[in-house]
Each structure stands twice: as structure tokens, then as C-alpha cells.
Amino acid sequence: MFTQLRNIDTAFKHIKLFSYLLILACVLISGFAIYKSYQSADNYKNHIYILANGKALEAYAADRKDNIPVELRDHIKMFHQYFFTLDPDEKVIQSNITKALYLADESAKTAYDNLKESGYYANLISGNISQQIGVDSIHLDINQYPFYFRCFATEKLIRSTSTVSRSLVTEGYLRNVSRSDNNPHGFLIEKWETLENKDIATENK
């Protein structure tokens, strides 16, 4: 009889231990499932679907700090293309300069006013000269704020008889501002100045 009681007591202890282990396993599995579900929900929030031509395209959201160098370079490139890409048409010049001035402070406006007063734009129009620019490289220092940049580019002045290539080097700083349709990157160029703008080659047609 005592043997039976001992067997029952031992069996009860085993069942009790098994029950504790089962409960612990259920808690661990439930906790892991909840964690993975939250992780999956966070990953899902970072997925963006863009509808283009009736098709859903998947994109990924990222923190702005991960894209700052890319956005800075694109902002600088856009500004220089608007400011220096010109055709012998007053409306085209005014349209491009207006877009450029949304991306920079009064230093760009001062440069534009100086060029206008010197007759630079009038000479482009009267001489039927087109001006194009290609940005070669952009040096950034994002370890300081406002962010410093130096832009290296090549200008081309296209006439009916020749094409003149110029070496262009500019520098300035960028600070954060609100994004808008006129300033999609949310940066503003400050203290912008031209360090070099000299002829490097002439090609006769």
C-alpha cells in the first residue's frame, strides 16, 4: 500500500513538473510569436506601394539620415542645372533661374543680379548662345552643420560656329528647411560662391 502511495506521489510530481514545463514552453512560444508579429508589422510599415501606369510598385521607407548624402548631392546638382542651363530665350532663362533661387539663399540671388547687370543674359540672347552644364563630382562634409560642399562641373557654351568648354568650381553650405513642391529635398544652399569659371577648350564647327 505504501508502495502504491509512493508511486502515486512520484507520478504526481512528474505530472506537475511536466505541466510546469508545458506552461513555460507555451509562454515562450507565445512571447516569440508576439515579438515576430510586431517585427513583421514594423517591416510592413516600411513598405510603400506606388501606383504607376496601373501597376503597384513596391518601395521601401528609410530614415532620412540614411539618405542625406544622396539628397544633398541631388539638391546641389539640381540647383546648378537650373542656374547654369540656359537658352537664348528670356522666358526660359527666367524660368530656370526662378527654380534655382528656391533652392538657395540671397547669395545666389546676388550672383544672378551681378550677371544680369553685366549683360551676361542679354549677350546669350543676342548671340543665340545655349549654355549647358554637367556636374562632374561633388565633395561633401556632413560632419559639420551646415553641411559644406564643393561642386566640380563643366560648362559648355554652344554657338553656331563653336563650342567653348569651361571648368566651373563652386562651394557653399546647406541647411535644413521644410520640404515643398519648389524645394523637394528640404535643403537651402547658403554662402554660395564661384571659385573658378575659366575656358579650358574650344571646338570649332
Summary of the structure (lengths in Angstrom):
residues: 205
radius of gyration: 32.4
end to end distance: 117.8
largest distance: 120.3
contacts: 524
relative contact order: 0.11
helix: 47%
strand: 35%
